[in-house]
Amino acid sequence: MAERETWATRVGFVLAAVGSAVGLGNIWRFPFQVGENGGAAFLVVYLVFVGVVGLSVLLAELVVGRSARQSPVEAFAELAQGVWEHLGWLFVATAFILLSYYTVVAGWIARYAVEGMRSGYPSSVEAADAQFAAAATGVDAVVFHGMFMAATVVVVGLGLRCGVELAAKVTLPVLVVLLVALAVYVSDMSGAETAYSYYLSPDFGEVAANWKEILPAAAGQAFFTLSLGMGVMITYASYIEKDEKIVRDGAAIVALDSFIAVLVGLIVFPILFTAGMPPAEPGHGAVFVSLASAFGSVPMGGGLGTVFFATVVLAALLSTVGLMEVVVSHILDYEGVERTVAAGGVGLTLFVVGIPAASSLVVVDFYDLFVNRVLLVVGALLLSVYVGWRLSNEAAGVVSRGTGGFDGFGRLWLWTLRVPVILVLVVVLGFGVADYVGLVQDIAETFVSP
Ligand code: PHE
């Protein structure tokens, strides 16, 4: 087996992990989750989730990666016994499926960025609908999906330090500067005041009344946004040196990812409110339609939209890089092939597997709900059971060392993972499976009905 690569710097590791975490989840999914689930009330529940459940599971992934120093499949094979040995396969499979359609959606966004530069965005919803249909189906969608996959292959192929780490170090600061500039710019818009009160003053009566929707949505969003349940964090942690402080790193990853999600809300809602668009438009396509037509109706919308969609493209690229690294690192650990060949082969296969998603929105929904509501939660649940109850004291020891020897924190984390996190995940999985079955039934009915 070839000598395992390591990160050049600890900051490089944190930035790469943040780069994986910040992606379509923060910029595309987050605002419409907030919109669908009642605004500020959702934001509060979500932040609590990310801070407690998200951080606990993130630390579990970091512990596994750092202890084994191997990609997920090999990590579980080495650390675990019995059926647990095979857990890594679930992560690699989930990463594979997610990546196959994530690049499709990222491709739509790349096209929106180009479109904004070329011709701006239409202000009417009908025209925005047509624009979305053109971006999301047909040859163009496949071409943009292919280009995005190719860019991912290039970064991963360049290696851990010169590709993944460098890309994160360069891209993230640019992303933050652009987003802060956009948030400041839109704060002057006429709808900004209303948007802020919608987004920032929670009504807890709303949480109590709608907890059945809000809770699973907040949990799903928390896992997705932190790239959990897919082995990305295990893989990235497998490249760090033994002595690193993982609790501080984990907290930094959660804090930066949440900061960017909240910042995006401060951009999207003022624009939507100024354009008079409803913030609660559900669904994957609708968010493109309402955002694009909102950009089409505000002053300087073409330029703003281009910058906004371009930042999304950058963020998405760092996420696809993380996902591909899960699959590639497995091949490198196991098969001993060249990194460039592994990345190229994985990219080509995924391009082909993603073509149905690039051809139909229904397929994207079908994959997305399956990954988010089922696979990702199953992955996080099994990981928590394994780390909490099997690896248990050994894991707590790693976490305690990660705090500089504060034993109390390791125990607190272990018990959080063992009981509350597992209970929450079981409940969330129940809701998720029900949602998914509902979607499959809807799709079946559409095909059966004349
Ligand atoms: N965290 C990424 C986002 O928010 C998505 C992702 C999930 C990436 C899982 C990698 C693994 O868009």
Boltz pocket constraint, residues with backbone or C-beta under 6 A from the ligand:
constraints:
  - pocket:
      binder: B
      contacts: [[A, 20], [A, 21], [A, 22], [A, 23], [A, 24], [A, 25], [A, 26], [A, 98], [A, 223], [A, 224], [A, 225], [A, 226], [A, 227], [A, 228], [A, 230], [A, 232], [A, 319], [A, 320], [A, 322], [A, 323]]
      max_distance: 6.0
